[in-house]
């Protein structure tokens, strides 16, 4: 089997992430419709985790 090139792999990841993002947004809409207070708490937790990930990601780009 021939090895896939980077651009082919990246394109596949892009397609999968687009589908997953649609699914994630559907769940988010349901959560805020049926349990808005709980959904808000969860979103705050997610935002906090994202901030931590962003800080760690920045460290990856720092040249020594």
N, C-alpha and C positions, 0 to 999 in steps of 0.2 A: 504494500500500500504506500503511495507517495506521501511524503511529509507535507502537511499543510503549511502555507506560508503565514507570516504574522498577520498580514492584512485580512486573510480569509478567517483566521481565528478571531480577530478583533471584530470583524463584521458579524460573526455568529454570536459573540458576546453581546454586541449592540442589539441584535434582534431579540435575544433572550431577555436582556434587561428591559427593553421596551415593553415586552409582554408582562414581565414581572411588575414593572411600575404601574401598569394599568390595573393589575390585580390588587396591588398594594393600595392604590387610590380608591378602588371599589370598597375595600375593607374599611378604609379611613372614613369614607362617606357614611357607611352603615354605622360605624362606631359613633360618629357625631350626631347621627339622626336618632339612634336608640339609647345611647348612653353618653351624652355630651360631657357630663362632669368627669366620668371615668376616663373618657377619651382624652380630655384635656390633660389629666394627670399623666397618662401614658405618653402623650406627645411631649410634655415637658421633660419626661425621663429620656425619651428618644433624642430630643434636642441637646440635652446635657451630654449624652454619650457621643453624639455627633461632634460636639465641641471638643471633647477629649480626643477623638479620632483625628480631627483636623489639626490639633496641636501636635500630635505624634507624627502626622503626615508631613507637617512643616519641617520637622527635624530630619526627615529623610532627604529633603532637598538641600540641606545646609552642606556647603563644601567646607572641608577642613583644611 
